[in-house]
Amino acid sequence: MLRPRIIPCLLVKNGGLVKTVRFCQPKYVGDPINAVRIFNEKGVDELIVADIDATAHGIEPNYKVIANLAAECRMPLCYAGGVRSAEQVERIVSFGVEKVAMSSAAIERPELIAEAAKRVGNQSIVVVMDVKKTGLLRRYDLFTHNGNRPTGCNPVEFAKKAEALGAGEILVNSIDHDGVMKGYDLDLIDQVYNSVSIPISVVGGAGSLVDIENLIKRYGIIGAVAGSFFVFKGKYRAVLINYPDAEQKERMSAEVRNQSTEDRDKRAGKRG
Amino acid sequence: MIVLVNYGLGNIRAFENIYKRLNIPVCVANNAAELMGAEKIILPGVGAFDGAMSMLQASGMRECLDDLVLNKMRPVLGICVGMQIMARRSDEGDMPGLGWIQANVQRLTDKYAFNKNLILPHMGWNDVYPANKTNLFKNIETPCFYFLHSYYFAPDDDENVLAKTDYNGDFASAVQAGHIFGVQFHPEKSHKWGMQLLKNFSEL
């Protein structure tokens, strides 16, 4: 039985691990390699490492850091940050990174998705959508550059386009829910989830195992990503890395079975 | 010694780290001269079929690999696309494969008619059901490995299927033809299960 994936997301800035709230207030929380070692011991399903400097400052990904992280990970790794060309994607994959995520560059020039997928295969191409509600009507809009630039793109339309161009996974990131730890943006996830038939992961808002469990119950096979929840604990938000153990994970995903799009439709029907 | 074939694709250093933890010596071959003395071979892979074949050709190790595997009968373990290129061909690409095992690589949606709407890629942790006879899976309780692929290895002969996995229907998640082994999942990224499998390969 295929299982839902519970995925910590680590943010890197100036080579250090940070955590943000609504994409702001980066706070240093430690060394990324140490965090990877702890997550190895915890047996995490996957790991996402996002370099939040690379895109914002238009700099090349730090290949040395990526190669070191890939070698240390005993779980699959997805890298995000500053990826703008198929050559970069190919280079990052060659270090043994399973998945490369693209956001700004793919929104500005969607053909990049197809070019990169042709080089390394669809399975390794993740398209990240940073989404925030905007305007008087509070419509969902795609943002780039760490949530600073609105694009006017609708996330559902863009998800469909990304799938058609060869993306292997969509990562939906709710800026409004980032670091708030009050649950995922289910309304947003519903819209994207029901519009594509490639795997989806979601991030932004997980504050407890119950939030993750509810997400899994609602969608079945999904990637439940969390940053704050896996690195902060307690009301003082002290640094402590926590992750559900094997038993907790089994319990959380007990109801889930293999899914086809039909199952998804059924689920959607049940929800509606 | 186990030799990791470094043709520019795959987690060479992840394999090195795991074998280091296991205290099992390995070395990395970047060219034919370094590959020549291999007693056992690991052929890793992440990516697409044609990409992997062209990188292997360009590495200059193709002939040496063929010789080691087909003439000298050295045990080999192909991982993910490193397994898929052991087939004759793939629906994912135009280039011929290595042809070490009589098999084609096909898209998972083409396996069963009712699978047309299957969510692909098959991504995440899934159970692996080995055939009883195999040592590759010994001492692995409830084997569970990480998968990331849209294509699967379909051997002509069911005898070559070493383990199966269910993703809206069974497919061969591990294959064997004599001393030639292949796994669709990523043991180098599958925690304790993967470590044990890599240990088992070293002891075959």
Interface residues (C-beta under 8 A of the other chain):
Chain A: M1 L2 R3 P4 R5 N40 G43 D45 E46 A67 A70 A71 E72 C73 R74 M75 P76 L77 E90 V93 S94 F95 G96 V97 E98 K99 K118 R119 V120 G121 N122 Q123 S124 G168 E169 S197 I198 P199 I221 G223 N258 Q259 S260 T261 E262 R264
Chain B: G8 L9 G10 N11 I12 R13 A14 E16 N17 I18 P44 V46 G47 A48 G51 V81 E92 N115 N117 L118 I119 L120 P121 H122 M123 G124 W125 N126 D127 Y146 F147 L148 H149 S150 D166 Y167 N168 H186 E188 K189 S190 H191 K192 G194 M195
